Amino acid sequence: MYQIMKTIKILNKCYVFGVFLLIILALNSKNSFALDSQKSEFGVYFGNKLYEERHPVDNSFFMSQDGWMMGLIGNYETYTNDLYSGFKYQLGYGQVDYTSAGTGTMTGIPDYQLEGTGYIGIPIDLNDNRLTLFGGLGYRYLLNASGLKQSSTGHSGYDRESRYMYVPLGLNYEISSTNDSYWELRGEYLHFLYGQQTSKLGQVSANYSDITNDQEEGSGIKLRAKFHFDSNSGIEGYIDFWDIADSKLDVTGNFMEPRNTTSETGIRYFKKY
């Protein structure tokens, strides 16, 4: 049954990606404005974040963390006739509220996030518009710092560190305009390579040791809709989603990180330099 559900999820993501491709191709228009051959961007972002864990046996609700994130973003990309390369990063801080099925609630938990991704691909000219097919390699780090805090039921929190390595596969479509303003749409399927979750249980009691769980299965998706106001600035809406399967047991054979999902939606403002 698990393999069937996994296949269905993959097909659903392929469907979403296909619809996204059809939409951007439908927006194709003929004009003569030259698209940027190099992009250097720096900006800020603000968004909502929802993290959920499911019970490993019956997939019922286990816990969630819901809140906001804000931070800095950067983007550097170059295009030639037959090669695309780029690097994107973001540094974020936020606060989330914890809700669980059995250990109460907790508010104002700090979240710190760092992510960087390198890309390489092939640009294709389409009636002065540009479609780029690409792959790459990405790294995501998250610190959920609930250590030294207590829930509404008196349970102690602890810091949790999450690390992902992944391969993005996707496309980017730029719709040329008659002036400096234009649309840019992007979709990425995120192939999960490896993850590691560290739980600082030693912060709860000296009788506990910190535990580390390896994560080997999962996937994600990123969708972007960017509007360049002119040659100086722009705005971007984004959706990020991760679905990570149950982890391996830790070295003691007693602890496992349950299946979890993370969704982030928000808006970014950037300046070009």
C-alpha positions as CSV (number, residue, x, y, z in Angstrom):
1,M,0.0,0.0,0.0
2,Y,2.9,2.4,0.8
3,Q,4.4,1.9,-2.6
4,I,1.0,2.6,-4.3
5,M,0.5,5.8,-2.3
6,K,4.1,6.8,-3.1
7,T,3.4,6.3,-6.8
8,I,0.2,8.3,-6.7
9,K,2.0,11.2,-5.0
10,I,4.7,11.2,-7.7
11,L,2.1,11.2,-10.4
12,N,0.2,14.1,-8.8
13,K,3.4,16.1,-8.7
14,C,4.1,15.3,-12.3
15,Y,0.5,16.5,-13.1
16,V,1.0,19.8,-11.3
17,F,4.3,20.3,-13.0
18,G,2.7,19.6,-16.4
19,V,-0.2,22.0,-15.8
20,F,2.4,24.6,-14.8
21,L,4.2,24.1,-18.1
22,L,1.0,24.4,-20.1
23,I,0.1,27.6,-18.4
24,I,3.4,29.3,-19.1
25,L,3.5,28.2,-22.7
26,A,-0.1,29.5,-23.1
27,L,1.2,32.9,-22.1
28,N,3.7,32.9,-24.9
29,S,3.7,36.2,-26.9
30,K,5.7,37.6,-29.8
31,N,7.8,40.7,-29.1
32,S,11.3,42.0,-29.3
33,F,12.5,43.1,-25.8
34,A,15.9,41.4,-25.1
35,L,15.9,39.4,-21.9
36,D,18.6,39.7,-19.3
37,S,21.8,37.7,-20.1
38,Q,22.9,38.2,-16.5
39,K,20.9,38.6,-13.3
40,S,22.2,39.8,-9.9
41,E,19.5,40.2,-7.3
42,F,19.3,40.8,-3.6
43,G,16.1,41.2,-1.5
44,V,13.9,40.4,1.4
45,Y,11.0,37.9,1.9
46,F,8.1,37.3,4.3
47,G,5.9,34.2,4.4
48,N,3.9,31.7,6.3
49,K,5.3,28.3,7.4
50,L,3.4,25.1,8.4
51,Y,5.2,21.9,9.6
52,E,3.3,18.7,10.4
53,E,4.3,15.3,11.7
54,R,2.1,12.2,11.2
55,H,1.9,9.0,13.4
56,P,4.2,6.3,11.8
57,V,1.5,3.6,12.3
58,D,-1.9,5.0,11.4
59,N,-0.8,8.4,9.8
60,S,-2.9,10.3,12.3
61,F,-2.0,13.8,13.4
62,F,1.0,13.9,15.8
63,M,2.1,17.5,16.0
64,S,2.4,20.8,14.0
65,Q,4.3,24.1,14.1
66,D,2.7,27.1,12.4
67,G,4.1,30.6,12.1
68,W,6.0,33.2,10.0
69,M,9.4,33.5,8.4
70,M,11.3,36.5,7.1
71,G,14.8,37.0,5.8
72,L,17.2,37.8,3.0
73,I,17.5,36.3,-0.5
74,G,20.1,36.4,-3.2
75,N,20.2,35.3,-6.8
76,Y,23.0,35.3,-9.4
77,E,22.3,33.8,-12.9
78,T,24.0,33.9,-16.3
79,Y,22.8,32.9,-19.8
80,T,24.6,32.3,-23.0
81,N,23.3,30.8,-26.2
82,D,23.7,27.2,-24.9
83,L,24.3,27.3,-21.2
84,Y,22.6,28.5,-18.1
85,S,24.2,28.7,-14.6
86,G,23.0,30.1,-11.4
87,F,23.1,30.2,-7.6
88,K,20.3,31.1,-5.2
89,Y,20.3,31.4,-1.4
90,Q,18.2,32.6,1.5
91,L,18.8,33.3,5.1
92,G,15.7,33.3,7.3
93,Y,14.4,33.8,10.8
94,G,10.9,33.3,12.2
95,Q,8.7,32.1,15.0
96,V,6.3,29.2,15.1
97,D,3.7,27.9,17.5
98,Y,3.6,24.3,18.5
99,T,0.5,22.1,18.8
100,S,0.5,18.4,19.6
101,A,-1.8,15.5,20.2
102,G,-0.5,14.8,23.7
103,T,2.1,17.3,24.9
104,G,0.2,20.5,24.9
105,T,1.1,23.8,23.1
106,M,4.0,26.2,23.0
107,T,4.3,29.6,21.4
108,G,7.1,31.8,20.0
109,I,9.6,29.1,19.1
110,P,12.5,30.6,17.1
111,D,13.2,29.1,13.6
112,Y,16.5,29.7,11.8
113,Q,16.9,28.6,8.2
114,L,19.7,28.6,5.6
115,E,19.4,27.3,2.0
116,G,21.6,27.5,-1.0
117,T,21.2,25.9,-4.5
118,G,23.4,25.8,-7.6
119,Y,21.9,25.3,-11.0
120,I,23.1,24.4,-14.5
121,G,20.9,24.1,-17.6
122,I,20.1,24.7,-21.2
123,P,18.2,27.9,-22.4
124,I,15.9,27.6,-25.4
125,D,14.7,30.7,-27.4
126,L,11.0,30.7,-28.1
127,N,9.9,33.7,-30.2
128,D,12.0,36.1,-28.1
129,N,10.8,34.4,-24.9
130,R,13.1,32.0,-23.1
131,L,12.5,28.5,-21.7
132,T,15.3,27.0,-19.6
133,L,15.6,23.4,-18.5
134,F,17.9,22.9,-15.5
135,G,19.2,20.6,-12.8
136,G,21.4,21.3,-9.8
137,L,22.3,20.6,-6.2
138,G,20.8,22.1,-3.1
139,Y,21.4,22.2,0.7
140,R,18.8,23.2,3.3
141,Y,19.5,23.7,7.1
142,L,16.9,24.4,9.7
143,L,17.2,25.0,13.5
144,N,14.0,24.8,15.5
145,A,15.1,26.2,18.9
146,S,12.5,25.1,21.5
147,G,15.2,24.2,24.0
148,L,14.7,25.5,27.6
149,K,11.0,26.2,26.8
150,Q,8.0,24.3,28.3
151,S,4.7,23.4,26.8
152,S,1.3,24.2,28.3
153,T,1.3,20.7,29.9
154,G,4.8,21.1,31.4
155,H,6.7,19.1,28.8
156,S,10.2,20.4,28.1
157,G,11.2,21.5,24.6
158,Y,14.5,20.7,22.8
159,D,16.4,22.1,19.8
160,R,16.0,20.2,16.5
161,E,18.4,20.5,13.6
162,S,17.4,19.4,10.1
163,R,19.7,19.0,7.1
164,Y,18.6,18.2,3.5
165,M,20.6,17.5,0.4
166,Y,18.6,17.5,-2.8
167,V,18.6,17.7,-6.6
168,P,16.3,20.2,-8.2
169,L,14.9,19.4,-11.7
170,G,12.8,22.0,-13.4
171,L,12.1,24.7,-15.9
172,N,12.1,28.5,-16.0
173,Y,10.1,30.5,-18.5
174,E,10.6,34.2,-19.2
175,I,7.9,36.2,-21.1
176,S,9.5,39.0,-23.1
177,S,7.9,42.4,-23.0
178,T,8.0,45.6,-25.0
179,N,9.7,47.4,-22.1
180,D,11.8,46.6,-19.1
181,S,9.0,44.8,-17.2
182,Y,8.3,41.1,-17.8
183,W,7.1,37.9,-16.1
184,E,9.3,35.0,-15.1
185,L,7.7,31.7,-14.0
186,R,9.6,28.8,-12.5
187,G,8.9,25.2,-11.3
188,E,11.2,22.7,-9.6
189,Y,10.7,19.1,-8.6
190,L,13.1,18.4,-5.6
191,H,14.6,14.9,-5.6
192,F,15.6,14.2,-2.0
193,L,19.1,12.7,-1.7
194,Y,19.8,12.5,2.0
195,G,18.7,14.1,5.2
196,Q,19.7,14.1,8.9
197,Q,17.7,15.1,11.9
198,T,19.4,15.8,15.3
199,S,17.3,16.1,18.4
200,K,19.0,17.7,21.4
201,L,17.3,15.5,24.1
202,G,20.2,16.3,26.4
203,Q,18.5,19.7,27.0
204,V,15.5,17.9,28.5
205,S,17.4,15.9,31.1
206,A,21.0,14.9,31.8
207,N,19.7,11.3,31.7
208,Y,19.1,11.6,27.9
209,S,21.5,11.7,25.1
210,D,21.1,13.6,21.8
211,I,19.9,11.5,19.0
212,T,20.5,11.6,15.2
213,N,18.3,10.0,12.6
214,D,19.1,9.5,8.9
215,Q,16.4,10.3,6.3
216,E,16.6,8.6,2.9
217,E,13.2,9.1,1.3
218,G,11.2,12.2,0.4
219,S,10.5,14.8,-2.3
220,G,9.5,18.4,-2.7
221,I,8.3,21.0,-5.1
222,K,9.0,24.8,-5.6
223,L,6.8,27.2,-7.6
224,R,7.7,30.8,-8.4
225,A,5.9,33.7,-10.1
226,K,8.2,36.7,-10.5
227,F,7.4,40.1,-12.0
228,H,10.2,42.4,-13.0
229,F,9.0,46.0,-12.6
230,D,11.9,47.4,-14.6
231,S,15.6,47.0,-14.8
232,N,15.9,47.9,-11.1
233,S,13.5,45.8,-9.0
234,G,10.8,43.2,-8.9
235,I,8.5,41.1,-6.8
236,E,8.0,37.3,-6.5
237,G,5.4,35.0,-5.0
238,Y,6.6,31.5,-3.9
239,I,5.4,28.1,-2.7
240,D,7.7,25.5,-1.2
241,F,6.6,22.0,-0.2
242,W,8.4,19.0,1.3
243,D,7.2,15.6,2.1
244,I,9.7,13.5,4.0
245,A,9.2,9.8,4.9
246,D,9.8,8.1,8.2
247,S,13.5,8.1,9.1
248,K,15.8,5.3,9.9
249,L,16.1,4.3,13.6
250,D,18.9,5.9,15.5
251,V,22.0,4.0,16.6
252,T,20.2,2.8,19.8
253,G,17.3,1.3,17.7
254,N,14.8,3.2,19.8
255,F,14.1,6.5,18.2
256,M,12.7,7.4,14.8
257,E,11.8,10.8,13.1
258,P,8.2,10.4,11.8
259,R,7.0,11.3,8.4
260,N,6.6,15.1,8.1
261,T,5.6,17.8,5.6
262,T,6.6,21.4,5.4
263,S,4.8,24.1,3.3
264,E,5.9,27.7,2.9
265,T,4.1,30.4,1.0
266,G,5.0,34.1,0.8
267,I,6.3,37.1,-1.2
268,R,9.7,38.4,-2.0
269,Y,10.9,41.9,-3.0
270,F,14.3,42.2,-4.8
271,K,16.6,44.9,-6.2
272,K,18.9,44.3,-9.1
273,Y,22.5,45.4,-9.1
